[in-house]
Amino acid sequence: MLPLGLRADAAYNQSAVEAASGGGLAGARQSVTSATLNLTYRLPMPNSPLSPYIITGLGGYHATCGGATCTSSTRLGWNAGLGTKVMVLGLRTFVEGRYHSADRHSGDANYFPITLGVTF
């Protein structure tokens, strides 16, 4: 197996917006839809059930707000993180954490989702 890899991802993330003091943002939320192209580097771990990796990439991030006054925008952004693949009950699964950042007119969209998944 080669330690370097290429991976394309599409994701949808939604989170609550922090209210500024005196701001009327109760119930406001931000949604980010992204499509990224990433490089992965598998860390050597001989004789281990885990297969850790580093991931980083660039992509398009479309941010929108609900319940607040802000504009939708699509911007170029980047991401970087760590993850590991592991066999669970005969399934090839993974867990990873990645920091995402995309510049917006009304401020940066920065978030850090923890993702659990199954690979095929």
C-alpha positions as CSV (number, residue, x, y, z in Angstrom):
1,M,0.0,0.0,0.0
2,L,1.2,3.5,-0.9
3,P,1.3,6.0,2.0
4,L,0.0,8.8,-0.2
5,G,-3.6,9.1,-1.3
6,L,-6.1,11.4,-2.9
7,R,-9.6,11.8,-1.7
8,A,-12.7,13.8,-2.7
9,D,-15.2,14.7,-0.1
10,A,-18.7,16.4,0.0
11,A,-20.1,17.4,3.3
12,Y,-22.9,19.3,5.0
13,N,-22.4,20.8,8.4
14,Q,-24.8,22.9,10.6
15,S,-24.2,24.6,13.9
16,A,-25.7,27.2,16.2
17,V,-24.5,30.8,15.9
18,E,-23.0,32.4,19.0
19,A,-25.0,35.5,20.0
20,A,-23.0,38.7,20.6
21,S,-24.0,40.6,23.7
22,G,-27.3,42.2,23.2
23,G,-27.7,40.5,19.8
24,G,-31.0,38.9,18.8
25,L,-29.6,35.7,17.4
26,A,-31.6,33.2,19.5
27,G,-32.1,30.1,17.4
28,A,-29.8,31.3,14.6
29,R,-27.7,28.7,12.8
30,Q,-25.0,28.5,10.1
31,S,-24.9,25.8,7.4
32,V,-21.8,25.0,5.4
33,T,-21.9,22.7,2.3
34,S,-18.4,21.8,1.0
35,A,-16.7,19.9,-1.7
36,T,-13.0,19.3,-1.2
37,L,-10.0,17.6,-2.8
38,N,-7.6,16.2,-0.2
39,L,-4.2,14.6,0.1
40,T,-3.8,11.9,2.7
41,Y,-0.6,10.5,4.2
42,R,-0.8,7.2,6.0
43,L,1.4,7.0,9.0
44,P,3.4,3.7,9.4
45,M,2.0,1.5,12.2
46,P,3.2,-2.1,11.6
47,N,1.3,-4.8,13.5
48,S,-1.4,-2.4,14.6
49,P,-5.2,-2.7,14.0
50,L,-5.2,1.1,13.5
51,S,-4.1,2.9,10.3
52,P,-3.7,6.6,11.2
53,Y,-3.4,9.3,8.6
54,I,-3.0,13.0,8.1
55,I,-5.3,14.8,5.7
56,T,-5.3,18.2,4.1
57,G,-6.9,19.9,1.1
58,L,-8.7,22.7,-0.6
59,G,-12.2,23.2,-1.8
60,G,-15.3,25.2,-2.2
61,Y,-17.4,26.2,0.9
62,H,-21.0,27.5,0.6
63,A,-22.1,29.2,3.8
64,T,-25.7,30.2,4.7
65,C,-27.5,31.5,7.8
66,G,-30.9,30.7,9.1
67,G,-32.7,32.8,11.7
68,A,-30.1,35.6,11.4
69,T,-29.3,38.4,9.0
70,C,-26.3,37.4,6.9
71,T,-25.6,36.8,3.3
72,S,-24.9,33.5,1.6
73,S,-21.5,33.1,0.0
74,T,-19.3,30.6,-1.7
75,R,-15.6,30.8,-1.1
76,L,-12.4,28.9,-1.4
77,G,-11.3,27.3,1.8
78,W,-8.9,24.7,3.3
79,N,-8.9,21.9,5.8
80,A,-6.4,19.8,7.8
81,G,-6.7,17.0,10.3
82,L,-6.0,13.6,11.6
83,G,-7.9,10.3,11.4
84,T,-7.5,6.6,11.6
85,K,-9.0,3.6,9.8
86,V,-9.9,0.6,11.9
87,M,-11.8,-2.7,11.3
88,V,-15.0,-3.0,13.4
89,L,-17.2,-6.1,13.2
90,G,-15.8,-6.8,9.7
91,L,-16.4,-3.3,8.4
92,R,-13.7,-0.8,7.4
93,T,-14.5,2.2,9.5
94,F,-12.8,5.5,10.2
95,V,-12.9,8.4,12.7
96,E,-11.3,11.7,12.0
97,G,-11.2,15.3,13.1
98,R,-10.6,18.1,10.6
99,Y,-10.3,21.9,11.0
100,H,-12.1,23.7,8.1
101,S,-11.6,27.4,7.3
102,A,-13.3,29.5,4.6
103,D,-13.1,33.3,4.2
104,R,-16.5,35.1,4.1
105,H,-17.6,38.7,3.7
106,S,-19.2,38.7,7.1
107,G,-16.3,36.8,8.8
108,D,-14.6,33.5,8.5
109,A,-16.4,30.2,8.6
110,N,-14.3,28.0,10.9
111,Y,-15.3,24.7,12.3
112,F,-14.0,21.4,13.6
113,P,-16.3,18.4,13.0
114,I,-15.5,14.9,14.3
115,T,-16.6,12.4,11.6
116,L,-17.3,8.6,12.0
117,G,-17.8,6.6,8.8
118,V,-17.6,3.4,6.8
119,T,-15.4,3.0,3.7
120,F,-15.9,0.7,0.8
